[in-house]
């Protein structure tokens, strides 16, 4: 993997913010269109609760949280008003202006048309997805193709930026471990292999045992992964890239990570930490975003960096610096990389012992000095 030259932070982050604003506007237009197609809020005085919306639209109860977020977005835009436990329209919803928003946004997405195209494709299939006539996975993987997913999770500048941070953090930890040690790395939920493709070239193959799996059969042919019997305390490094939020119970998932790591081992977590409006018509339609059940999450599966840190520290991990810092310019990206270490114990089987643990921690911390400017990495 070759790192590209740094680019102007303010210029590129401003471009990102303009893109996100366009997608927020487009989301609103698709919500208007979906409501109109479902025959809801098409006349003055029309009212409904979330449950009534589902009933009138003949939608499955699994979409309860999603529809609640939709109604809040519409109310926040003053297109409908909150009315007790429900919502009411003072006038029929206006005609959707999605085409004009897309046309106006093409310039902003000159180098990332695939992101706009994905949102448009999902929006155009929105009612079909809601009624389960169409699968949201078909939009993400049209005809079984991995091209859309590869673009979103591998080529999108935001993904490349954070993957470069993951790579540098992993290199720093790897370098601190004894050179004679074969390092056991696990990436469960590796998806299409985008993160592994970034990380693997950064590590010496002769010292590496890299295992990656995915819960979905959809990915098996692509990554040629096989399920392994995962043994407690058997990994030195675990990488979780935008998958922890998709687990049913994050508290149990954190405990599983702790058990799988050897003493002194590290876990690298890359997570979306802000709920953007356009997620409600794209990835928010996926089953994993609807089925979470734990004490930390309410109506969305995503958690803030602070909450992720609190969860893993309470599980027993030692928290290391979080990137980007709250006050830094890249914090507007709404994503974070977090690093944690399992406390070192003295005895056989410890991954890192004594002074080596301190050395590994110091090296890992040095990763957070890497790339403090908005920068991309070219594969």
Secondary structure, DSSP 4 states (H G I P E B T S, - for coil): -EEPPP--HHHHHHHHHHHHHHHHHHHHHHHHHHHHHTT-S-STT-EE-HHHHHHHHT--GGGHHHHHHHHHHHHHTTSSEEETTEEE-SSPPPPP-HHHHHHHHTTTTTT-HHHHHHHHHHHHTHHHHHTTSS-HHHHHTGGG--HHHHIIIIISHHHHHHHHHHHHHHHHHHHHS-TTPPEEEEEES-TTSHHHHHHGGGS-GGGEEEEEE-S-GGGHHHHT-----PPTT-EEEEEEES-GGGSS-HHHHHHHHHHHEEEEEEEEEEEE-S--GGGGGTGGGSGGGT---SSS-SS-S---HHHHHHHHHHHTEEEEEEES-TTSGGGGG-EEEEEEEEPP-SSTT-SS-THHHHHHHHHHHHGGGTT-S---EE-
